[in-house]
Amino acid sequence: MDSVHQIFLDCSAQRLRQMVGRLETCVNSLTEEQIWARSCDHENAIGNLLLHLNGNVRQWILSGVGGHPDARQRDAEFAARDGARGPDLVARLKETVEEAVAVLSPLTPDRLVQRIVVQHYDASILEAIYHVVEHFSGHTGQIIFATKMLTGADLGFYRHLRDAAVPHEKKTP
């Protein structure tokens, strides 16, 4: 039987991977113009949110938990008005998530309760992981909403729930 800490780590990895897949679906549904569109200066384009998610995972997991150098330029994530193409942003984010999963997978219960400081926040490693997954989820929801608004499309993430005759064999989404 899996231990609680392993269930938490596996679930965190699975959620991050699932959300990257959903972001990829969104980006593949959009034009480059839509990925970088803003209706005013106080909004973030989808491209900015993808840069921001990449920076957040790198800073909190790779640097904070994994001890990698912290080279994040947070303000630049929001200042960008164009840049990398959408598929390239998602590919980079996917790579970052896989690097983060590699940092998370060997963590022990003792390590999860150790304290780290990231962005001047004092948190346990468990809290840092929880923060990243929650933060990732929030911005993924924004990108899904924006994609639906821009395309008018059903992205199909819960299509399997529409047909009661089809057994649902996946874990909770």
Secondary structure, DSSP 4 states (H G I P E B T S, - for coil): ---HHHHHHHHHHHHHHHHHHHHHHHHHTS-HHHHT--SSTTS--HHHHHHHHHHHHIIIIIIIIT-------HHHHHH-SS-S-HHHHHHHHHHHHHHHHHHHTT--HHHHT-EEEETTEEEEHHHHHHHHHHHHHHHHHHHHHHHHHHH-----TTGGGS-TTS---SPP-
